[in-house]
């Protein structure tokens, strides 16, 4: 079986984006509990990262379906 670099890259980018967004959510929650001031960019990271991660996972799903359809022909 041949390794598909594009799918691997897409999977790691999606996982990194979603993971970074979840980490930012935890930082915002912890900062609000401890009454720390955080930059506004940290609050915006999940608002951008989670939809981007969803689109990357959706693109990964589509590329996987297309590759498997080509393999079955």
Backbone bond lengths (Angstrom), bond angles and torsions (degrees), N, CA, C in turn:
res aa  C-N    CA-C-N  psi(-1)  N-CA   C-N-CA  omega(-1)  CA-C   N-CA-C  phi
1 X - - - 1.453 - - 1.526 108.93 -
2 X 1.285 116.50 131.67 1.456 122.81 -177.46 1.519 110.39 -85.78
3 X 1.311 115.15 136.18 1.458 120.21 -179.81 1.526 109.57 -80.13
4 X 1.324 116.66 134.07 1.451 121.86 -178.87 1.523 108.83 -100.88
5 X 1.321 116.38 107.75 1.463 121.17 -176.06 1.519 112.34 -67.48
6 X 1.322 117.11 -35.50 1.464 120.12 -179.38 1.520 110.91 -64.05
7 X 1.328 116.70 -44.54 1.463 119.94 179.08 1.526 111.23 -65.81
8 X 1.331 117.19 -39.69 1.458 119.86 177.39 1.523 111.20 -63.41
9 X 1.306 116.86 -44.06 1.470 120.63 179.08 1.521 110.64 -63.12
10 X 1.312 116.44 -43.45 1.467 121.00 179.36 1.525 110.80 -62.28
11 X 1.324 117.08 -40.55 1.466 120.93 -179.91 1.531 110.98 -66.13
12 X 1.327 117.51 -43.62 1.463 120.09 -179.76 1.523 111.95 -69.06
13 X 1.313 117.27 -37.42 1.472 120.12 177.58 1.522 109.99 -66.00
14 X 1.328 117.33 -42.17 1.470 120.82 178.62 1.525 110.70 -63.83
15 X 1.325 116.81 -45.65 1.465 120.43 -179.70 1.528 111.03 -63.74
16 X 1.316 116.81 -40.84 1.460 120.41 178.83 1.513 112.65 -65.74
17 X 1.318 116.15 -41.65 1.468 120.82 179.72 1.525 111.21 -65.06
18 X 1.319 116.70 -45.73 1.464 120.48 179.88 1.525 110.34 -67.84
19 X 1.326 116.85 -42.01 1.458 120.43 178.97 1.519 112.52 -62.84
20 X 1.331 116.59 -42.19 1.463 121.08 178.32 1.519 111.01 -65.07
21 X 1.320 117.16 -37.12 1.463 120.97 177.99 1.523 111.82 -67.35
22 X 1.320 116.61 -41.02 1.464 120.08 177.96 1.525 110.47 -66.36
23 X 1.320 116.76 -38.50 1.458 120.74 175.66 1.529 111.30 -61.82
24 X 1.330 116.83 -40.19 1.467 120.80 177.60 1.527 111.09 -65.22
25 X 1.333 117.46 -37.32 1.462 120.66 176.95 1.526 110.08 -63.06
26 X 1.327 116.48 -43.68 1.464 120.08 178.44 1.524 111.76 -64.18
27 X 1.331 117.24 -38.30 1.467 120.73 177.75 1.522 110.38 -64.69
28 X 1.314 117.72 -43.06 1.471 121.39 179.01 1.528 110.29 -63.86
29 X 1.330 117.15 -42.53 1.466 120.26 179.70 1.526 111.13 -65.15
30 X 1.313 116.53 -43.63 1.456 120.36 179.40 1.522 111.54 -66.30
31 X 1.318 116.67 -40.12 1.464 120.42 179.04 1.522 111.32 -65.87
32 X 1.312 117.35 -36.33 1.468 118.70 178.86 1.528 111.24 -71.29
33 X 1.340 117.03 -33.47 1.461 119.70 176.68 1.528 111.96 -67.81
34 X 1.326 115.86 -37.75 1.465 120.66 -177.07 1.517 112.84 -93.77
35 X 1.321 116.28 5.49 1.471 123.08 177.67 1.539 113.04 60.08
36 X 1.329 116.61 37.79 1.464 121.52 175.51 1.522 109.76 -90.78
37 X 1.321 116.36 150.07 1.458 122.20 172.64 1.527 108.32 -89.91
38 X 1.320 116.66 129.52 1.458 120.86 177.46 1.519 108.47 -122.42
39 X 1.329 117.09 153.31 1.473 119.75 178.78 1.530 111.57 -63.90
40 X 1.307 115.44 151.85 1.457 120.90 -179.04 1.518 113.29 -64.49
41 X 1.329 117.04 -26.28 1.468 119.98 -179.82 1.524 111.50 -65.24
42 X 1.329 117.03 -32.07 1.463 119.96 179.39 1.528 110.13 -67.26
43 X 1.318 116.95 -34.14 1.461 120.77 178.38 1.533 110.71 -70.36
44 X 1.322 117.04 -31.84 1.466 120.77 -178.05 1.526 114.00 -80.92
45 X 1.323 117.75 -17.58 1.471 120.30 -177.10 1.535 112.50 -56.50
46 X 1.349 119.66 -49.01 1.473 118.23 179.36 1.531 113.44 -66.34
47 X 1.319 116.65 -28.82 1.474 119.02 -179.75 1.525 111.72 -68.23
48 X 1.309 116.49 -25.58 1.460 121.32 178.38 1.528 110.91 -99.23
49 X 1.335 116.11 -41.38 1.458 121.33 -173.39 1.516 115.00 -69.77
50 X 1.312 117.42 -40.94 1.469 118.79 -177.56 1.535 113.23 -67.76
51 X 1.351 119.45 -44.37 1.475 117.35 174.77 1.533 112.72 -64.93
52 X 1.336 116.19 -35.93 1.467 119.51 177.05 1.521 110.32 -64.66
53 X 1.322 117.06 -42.05 1.466 120.73 176.95 1.516 112.02 -62.02
54 X 1.343 116.59 -39.54 1.465 120.25 177.11 1.529 110.54 -62.21
55 X 1.323 116.43 -43.95 1.470 119.43 178.99 1.524 111.62 -64.17
56 X 1.330 116.91 -37.38 1.462 120.02 178.21 1.528 111.33 -66.96
57 X 1.322 117.41 -40.10 1.468 120.50 177.22 1.529 110.19 -66.08
58 X 1.312 116.73 -39.32 1.469 120.93 177.36 1.533 110.24 -64.11
59 X 1.332 117.40 -41.88 1.468 120.85 177.17 1.524 110.69 -64.44
60 X 1.327 117.36 -37.51 1.464 121.32 176.88 1.527 110.75 -63.62
61 X 1.321 116.24 -40.76 1.460 120.64 177.89 1.526 111.15 -62.78
62 X 1.318 116.73 -44.32 1.463 120.94 -179.51 1.528 111.29 -65.03
63 X 1.335 117.46 -44.26 1.469 119.52 179.69 1.518 111.24 -65.59
64 X 1.330 116.97 -34.92 1.462 120.05 177.97 1.526 111.04 -67.44
65 X 1.317 116.90 -41.33 1.474 120.78 178.76 1.518 110.08 -64.01
66 X 1.323 117.34 -43.40 1.465 121.22 -179.52 1.523 110.29 -64.49
67 X 1.344 117.88 -42.06 1.465 120.98 -179.47 1.522 110.32 -64.79
68 X 1.323 117.66 -43.29 1.472 120.28 -179.31 1.535 111.20 -68.01
69 X 1.328 117.71 -33.15 1.464 120.34 177.43 1.523 109.90 -67.28
70 X 1.339 116.27 -38.32 1.473 119.11 178.94 1.521 111.44 -70.12
71 X 1.326 117.66 -34.40 1.453 121.15 179.29 1.533 111.46 -69.01
72 X 1.320 117.22 -31.85 1.469 120.62 -177.46 1.519 113.56 -80.42
73 X 1.312 117.57 -11.11 1.478 119.58 179.71 1.498 111.70 -75.45
